[in-house]
Amino acid sequence: MLHDMYGHGWGMGWSWIIGLMVLAAIVWIVIKAVNQNKAPNESEQKTPLDILKERYARGEIDKKEFEERKKDLT
């Protein structure tokens, strides 16, 4: 009798949980895709001075060369 009162019984309880899990997975996939598309755009916005500072920080150029090139940029 209790089963008839609620329509589908316990089966209805699981369907909305599964639905929420599917919705959460879709949202996660969309967020992941959007974040992957943003990463390359950030590196494209670097100024020449930013690139020069990175090269100096990595040790590719010494302080003298850094200062000379910095003067050329400004």
Buried (B, 14 or more C-beta within 10 A) or exposed (E): EEEEEEEEEEEEEEEEEEEEEEEEEEEEEEEEEEEEEEEEEEEEEEEEEEEBBEBBEEEEBEEEEBEEBBEEEE
